Structure formats: structure tokens, C-alpha cells
Amino acid sequence: MRLTRFKVDNEQKTRMKRGAVPSRRIRYKYLRRTRPARNLTVRQLAQSAGSYGGLAPVGTPEMIADQMEEWLYSDACDGFNIMFPWVPGGLDDFVDQVVPELQRRHLFRREYEGQTLRENLGLPRPENRFFKDVSTVARAITDD
């Protein structure tokens, strides 16, 4: 839907449709709970729907690591997608302060065994369909 026909600060009748994707269903429930039967402006809807809607741990690096550790060990999650309120400062703070605490607790790696994501996931390297053997590649490089 093109929003250019709407004035961003005029109230609009808002009809929120329930999403088929789980994350959209959660966002739909959140918006219905926080903005019940209220006509929103386009600007307000964009601010509500477009903002981050997940958990936002706040506190010392130890407190944040405590919460992440609790989620991991209670099977509340199996990993994290980290978003920062600002970059590069928020990213730097997390890397410099929280990551060392997670590493101390053996919840975050200090180094990887392999050199590629494929190696770290234990996946076999697929055959190169363009060069069936290494000697073909070596000849192609040296012939140039």
C-alpha cells in the first residue's frame, strides 16, 4: 500500500489485519493491546509498527549476561539476535563489556575451530561444478 496519499499527522481509521507469520501475530497483539480502538496518524502507526518490539535487557554487563544465561539454560531460547540502540557505540559497548562476561561463563566462543562457516557447522564442501579437480583450477590460473 502506498502511503503517499495520506497526510502523516492526520488521524486515519486503522484496521490491523492479523498476520500469518508468527512474529507478525505477536506484533499485531502488541499493537492491539497498546493502541486499542484508537485512530492513529500514519506517523504514530509507523513509529509503533516500525520500532523494535523485542526484549531489551538493561543493566550492567553482568546483569545482561545473567538474563541471557537464564534464557539459554531455561530453554527460553537457543540463540540471540542482538540489536543495538545506536551504532557503533551500542555495538562497541556490547562487544567490549558483555561478550567478555559471556566468554568467562563459557556462553560465547573465544575462537572458532574452522576458518569458514561451512567448516564450523560441520558441512561438507560441495564439489565445484565449474572445476571438477584442483589441477584444472591450477592450469587455468597459470595459463593467464
N, C-alpha and C positions, 0 to 999 in steps of 0.2 A: 504494500500500500504506500503510495506517495503521500508524504506529509506536507508537501509544499502548499497545498490548498488550505491548510489550517493556519490560523494565527497562533503563534506559540503560547501566548498568555491568555487566550480566551478559553473559557471552560468548554469542554466537549463532553457529549454523552460517551461514557466509557463502557464498552462491552468487552469484557475479557473472556476469551474462549479457553476452555480447559485444554492444555497441551497433551499430546500423545507421548511425548518424551518425558521420562521421569523427572529430570531436572526442571522441565517447564511446568510440570504439575506442581512441584514444590514451590516454584516461583509464583505460580498462579494462586496457590493457597496463601502464600505470604502476602501478596498484593491485596487479595480479598480481605484478609484479616486486618491489614494495616490501613487500607483505604476503602472501608465498607461503604457501598452505595453512594459514593461521592463522585461528583463530576470533576475530573481532573483537567488541568490545562495540558496541552501537549508537552510543555516544558516539565511539569510535575510528573507526568507519566514516564517521560524519557529519563528523568532523574531517578525515579523509583525502579523502573524496569531495567535500566541500563547500569545500575550500580552493582557493586559486589554484594552478593547475598549469602555468603558462606560464613563459617565461624571465623572470628578474628581474635586469636589469643593475644592478650596484652599482659605485660609484666616484665619481670627480669628474665634474662636468658634461662635461668634455672626453672622459673615458673612455666615458661613456654615449653621447655623440654619436658617438664613434669606432665603437662597436659598432653603433649604429643605421645609420650611414653604410655600414658594411661590409655589413650585411644588405641594404640598398637596392641598392647597386651590384653585389652578387654575385647578385642576383635571388633571394635567400632569402626576400624578402617584397616586397609592393608597398604596404605601409602598416602602421600600428600601431594597436592598441587598447591604450591606456595605462590601467593600474590602479594605484592608489596604496595603500600600506600603511596610511595614515591620511589623513583629510581634516579640515580643509583644509590642514594642514601639508605633506603629501606633494605635493599638487597645487600649492601655492604654491611649494615648492622646485623642482618641475619647470618651472613657468612662468617663475619668476624666474631660474633658473640654466641649465637645459638648453635651453629654447626659444631664448634669445638666441644660444647657441652653434650651434644648428641653423640659425638665421637667418643667422648670419655665414657659414656654409657653403652658403647658398642651398638648404637642405633643408626649410625651413619658411617659409611666406609671412609677409610683413610686413603686407600688406593684400590685400584681395580686389577684383577688378575690378567685380563686380556687387554689388547690395545684397541679393539673395536667393540661396538655394541653387540654385534653378532657373536663375538667370542665370549663376552660377559654373559650373554643369555644362553650360551652353550649350543648355538645353532651351527649347523654345518655350512661351509662356504659353498654356494651353488657354483656349478660349472659355468664358465664364461661362454656364452653361446657364440661369441664372435671369434674367440681364440680358444680352440679346443685343448691346446697344450702350451706350455710355457715357451718352448723353443720357437713357436710361431710368433709369439709376442717379442721375444729377443731378436729374431730376424727382422721383424717389422720396425723395431726401434733402431737397429744398427744400419739398416738399408737406407735410412733417410739421410 
